[in-house]
Amino acid sequence: MASLNSSPQQLRSRRAGRVRVEQLVGHFGRALDNGVTVDELTETITHLAFYAGWPRAMSAVPVLRKVVQERAGTRP
């Protein structure tokens, strides 16, 4: 439970740390549909690592790779 003294940044960090990998396929797809580049998504994953931890953020890398490969018509 968040304390009454939690800053908005701390609350966002906690929420970012709860990302479910299985949901990322849809989020990455929607981001790409809306013009976000693969490089920008990669930068976002790196940025997330500082809030959610490297292991959790790096688990998103194979998901992004799979989404990009599927859109390019190649198999992961």
C-alpha positions as CSV (number, residue, x, y, z in Angstrom):
1,M,0.0,0.0,0.0
2,A,1.3,3.5,-0.9
3,S,2.1,5.7,2.0
4,L,0.5,9.1,2.3
5,N,3.9,10.7,1.7
6,S,4.6,8.9,-1.6
7,S,5.5,11.2,-4.4
8,P,3.8,10.9,-7.9
9,Q,7.2,9.7,-9.2
10,Q,7.3,6.9,-6.6
11,L,3.8,5.8,-7.4
12,R,4.6,5.7,-11.2
13,S,7.7,3.7,-10.4
14,R,5.7,1.1,-8.5
15,R,3.1,0.9,-11.2
16,A,5.8,0.4,-13.9
17,G,7.3,-2.4,-11.8
18,R,4.0,-4.3,-12.1
19,V,4.0,-4.6,-15.9
20,R,3.0,-8.0,-17.1
21,V,5.1,-9.3,-19.9
22,E,2.2,-11.0,-21.7
23,Q,0.5,-7.6,-22.0
24,L,3.4,-6.0,-23.8
25,V,2.6,-7.6,-27.2
26,G,-0.5,-5.4,-27.4
27,H,1.1,-2.3,-26.0
28,F,4.1,-2.6,-28.3
29,G,1.8,-3.2,-31.3
30,R,-0.4,-0.2,-30.4
31,A,2.7,2.0,-30.0
32,L,4.1,1.0,-33.4
33,D,0.6,1.6,-34.9
34,N,0.7,5.1,-33.5
35,G,4.1,6.0,-35.0
36,V,6.5,5.1,-32.1
37,T,9.7,3.7,-33.6
38,V,11.5,0.6,-32.5
39,D,14.4,2.7,-31.3
40,E,12.1,4.7,-29.1
41,L,10.6,1.6,-27.7
42,T,14.1,0.3,-26.9
43,E,14.9,3.5,-25.2
44,T,11.7,3.2,-23.2
45,I,12.7,-0.3,-22.0
46,T,16.1,1.0,-21.0
47,H,14.5,3.9,-19.1
48,L,12.0,1.6,-17.4
49,A,15.0,-0.5,-16.1
50,F,15.9,2.2,-13.7
51,Y,12.4,2.1,-12.1
52,A,11.4,-1.5,-12.4
53,G,14.9,-3.1,-12.3
54,W,17.0,-4.5,-15.1
55,P,15.7,-8.1,-15.0
56,R,12.1,-7.1,-15.3
57,A,12.8,-4.5,-18.0
58,M,15.0,-6.8,-20.0
59,S,12.3,-9.4,-20.1
60,A,10.5,-7.0,-22.5
61,V,13.3,-7.2,-25.0
62,P,12.4,-10.6,-26.5
63,V,8.7,-9.6,-26.6
64,L,9.6,-6.4,-28.6
65,R,11.8,-8.5,-30.9
66,K,9.0,-10.9,-31.5
67,V,6.5,-8.2,-32.3
68,V,8.9,-6.5,-34.7
69,Q,9.8,-9.8,-36.5
70,E,6.1,-10.7,-36.8
71,R,5.4,-7.3,-38.4
72,A,8.3,-7.8,-40.8
73,G,6.9,-11.2,-41.8
74,T,9.7,-13.2,-40.3
75,R,9.5,-15.8,-37.5
76,P,11.2,-15.2,-34.2
